Amino acid sequence: MHGTAPPPVKAKRSRKSFWLKQLHTWHWMSSAISLIGLLLFALTGFTLNHAADIEGSPQSVERKGQLPAPLAAMVRPDDASDAKKPLPPAVAGWVQSSWSLPATGAAEWSADEIYLALPRPGGDGWVSIDRETGEVTSEVTSRGWIAYLNDLHKGRNAGTVWKWFIDIFVLACIVFTGTGLFLLQMHSKHRRSTWPLVAAGLAIPALLAVLFIH
């Protein structure tokens, strides 16, 4: 009986073992979910920090076309004042099928022109329709893959689905860092450098911000 731990000690060890298993499970699951996202955001954090040094040369492609007569009639000038509204579905479908451009969203309608901005990650684009002649002009600009990834980092013109992804990714990172902090606390008795290193991780950026950012 001398080798048997008292019931309170066994219960304490059992609880600690349970929480260690839970924390390790949540820690590895959240790290698996956020791994690629963390790598992407770390790399694009570097490229954004050095954007002036590695910025690519923009490349633009311009196209011109003519709306068929029935579609041109849908955009003829009228007495309506300037407005913002989507393109007629048939006209938007023609732009989509002709040039593979997502002609959605509100366009700017003036007396003689319809202008539809098509911003996107890593570039820009627009479609212009002459309301009198039915002539269509478009331009698509690409700034390269690095600019594309940088814009994904910032969520610039990436759409609602990417916004949801960033929210889920942030939640996974919070779980990852939170469980990591609890695991540090549970192992800190045997690793004396734990809290000095954690404190350094806070103190170093705080000091840099206070001393060098004005």
N, C-alpha and C positions, 0 to 999 in steps of 0.2 A: 504493500500500500504506500510505501515511501515514495515511489516514482510517480504516483498519481497526483495531478494538479487539483487543488481545491475547486469546487464547482464554480465560484465567482470568477476565478482566473480562466477556467476553461470557457465559460460563457463570453468573457472579454476577448479571448483569442478567437473564438468562433465568429464573433461580430466583426473583428478586424479582418479575419480571413474572408468573410462574406463581402465586406466593402472593398477590399483589395481586388477581389475577383470582379465585382461590379465596375469599379473604376478602370481596371485594365480592359474590360470588355468595351466600355463606352469610349475609352481612350483610343484603342486600336480601330474601332469602327469609325469614329469621327476622323481619325487620321487618314484612313483609307478613302473616305468620301472626299476629304478636302485636299488630299495629296497633290493631285494634278493642278487643282485650282491654286494652291499655295505656290507651287512651282511657277505657274503662269504669272501670278501676280508679283512674285519676287523678281522674275526676269524682266517683266514689263516695268516694274518699279525702277530697275536699273536703266532700261532704255529711255524711260521718261526723264530720269535724272540727267541723262546725257543726250537729250533729244537734239540739241543744236549740233552735236558732233556726228550723229549717225542718221540724220534726217535724209530720206531718199528724195529723188527728183520726181515731182508729180508728172503723170502721163495722162493726157486727155484725149478722148475720142469723141468727135462731133459727127452727128448724123443729121440728114435732112430728108424729109419725105412729104407726101401730099395726102391729106385725108381724102378718101372717096367722097363723091358728091353728097350722098345721103348723110354721112357723118359730118361733113363740113357744114351742112345746113343746120345741124344741132348747135353749132357754136357761132352762128352768124351774129353780128352786132344787134343789140336791141336797145330799148329805152331804159333798161334797168341800170341803176347806179353800180359803182364798184362794189364787189362782194367777194367773200371767200366761201367757196363751196366745191364739192368734188366734181371731177369731170363726169360727163354723162357715161353710164356704164359701157355703152358701145364704143365710145371714143377711147375710154380707158382700156378696153379689151383690145382695140386696134394697136395702141401703143405697146401693150404687153406682148402681143403676138408678133409684132413687127420687130421690136428691139429688145424684148425680154426685160423691160423695165417695169417695176411695180408701180403703176400709175394710180396709186391710192392716196388718200388724204385730201385735205382742203387745198384747192388751187386759188390763186389770186386772179379774179376776173376784172379786167378793165375794159374800156370802150373798144380798144383795138387788139388786145392781146390777152391770152390766158397763160399764166406762168405757174408751173408746178415744181416746187423744190423737192428734190429727192436726196436728202443727206443720208449718209451711210457710214459705217465704221471704215476708217482707212481711206476715205475719199469723199466725193461729193457728186451731185448730179442734178440736172434740171431738164424740164421739158417746156418748150414755149410753142404756143399755137397762135398763128395769125388769124384772127377772127374774120377778116375780110376775104382772105385768099384760101384759108384752110391749110397753109404751109405749116409743117411741123419741124421744129429744130430741137435737138437734144444734145446734151454734152455730159459725159461721164468722166470724172477725174479719179485716178487712183494714186495714192501716195506710197504703196507698197505694203508688204506683210508686217513690217515692224509698226508702221502707223496703224494698221488694222488691229494688231494686238494691243497697242497702246490705247486705242479707242475702246476696245473691249474692257480694258482695265478701268477706264473712267466711266463705262456705261454710256458712251456718247453715241447717240443715234442707233442704238443696238436693239431697241424694241422692248416690248413688255415681257416676253419670255426670258430674255437675258436678264432683265431686272429681277424677275422671280429667282433665276438661278443665283444671282449675286446674294439675294436675301437668304436663300437656303445655304449657300456656301458660308456666309457670315455666321449663321447659326451653328454649322458644323465646326467652324473655327473656334467659336465660343465654348462649345462642348469640349473640343480638343484641348484648349488652353486651360479651361476650368478643371477638367479631370487631371490634367498634368500638374496643376498647382496642388490639388489634394494628394496626388501621389508623391509629390515632393515633400509635402508635410508629413506623410506617413513614413517616409524613408529618411527624413532629415536627421533623426537621432543617430543614424549610422553614417551620415555624410555631412560633416561639419561645414563644408564649403557651400552647402545648398543656399542658405539665406543670404550670405554675402554676395553670391553670384546673382541671385534674384534682385537684391538691392542695387547691385551694379547695373543691371539691365534697366532699372528705373532711373538711377542717378546720372548715368552717362548721357542719355539723350536730353534729360532735364537740364543738366549743366551746359551742354552745347547750345540748347535753345536760349538759355539765359545769357550766356556769354557772347554768342556769335550771331544771334538772329535779332535784328533790331528793325 
